[in-house]
Amino acid sequence: MSEEKKAEEGFPRFERVLVVSAHPDDPDFSAAGTLARLVEEGAQVTIVICTDGSEGGEDPTVPDAELSRQRYEEQCAASAELGIRDVVFLGHPDGRLEHSIEFRKEITALIRRHRPELVVTHVPSINIEAPIGSYHPDHLAVGAATLAAVYPAARNPRAFRELLAEGLEAWRVKEVWIPTWNQGDFFVDIGSVVDKKVAALRAHESQVKNWENWEEGFRKRMREIGEKAGYEYAEGFKRIKI
Ligand SMILES: [Zn+2]
């Protein structure tokens, strides 16, 4: 393999990364290893959690605010395992997100404020082959609104012109990475950070029961993705260069 080819396949570097997720725990299930690697490479990573996570449980008697508070704390603890301190909670009611123009504007404002070169978000459409959790309606809404914010709204100074008055100038995102179940075209070697990913997942105590079985399941899945790319453990993405 030529040096040139190796350079092409090197792990890309970004100064600023914005992760836009629906629920507490989504960034970690789908991309914690990759986020840990981005941090190690010097990126400033900001995580945005769009909903309050208040439907993430099976006990209907727990007050929404109590569950949300616990899940926010879990997300902050999980992100800290990856070296990420900047976590933004938008607080929309869980299970009710829609790709409205207002929501698109909210994401557009975040992109313009944080000025990321890379955005990581959900797949915006149903993949019937994937486990049903992958296309939770909140995930679809976040994926669609975020892609619409990346292109064209964030980069177009004529879109949401009222944001200019807030000092939020147009901003061009360079890449979007979308974690996918089995249709990725870009694989990140997470062998060196797999323990960080496991620690981040484990922080979501309200969501992960019977941890030992879950951990083996997670590791098996990361190994399966790794096999596709020649790594021991990997996360897979659809990589969109803009
Ligand atoms: Zn979710």
Boltz pocket constraint, residues with backbone or C-beta under 6 A from the ligand:
constraints:
  - pocket:
      binder: B
      contacts: [[A, 22], [A, 23], [A, 24], [A, 26], [A, 133], [A, 136], [A, 139]]
      max_distance: 6.0
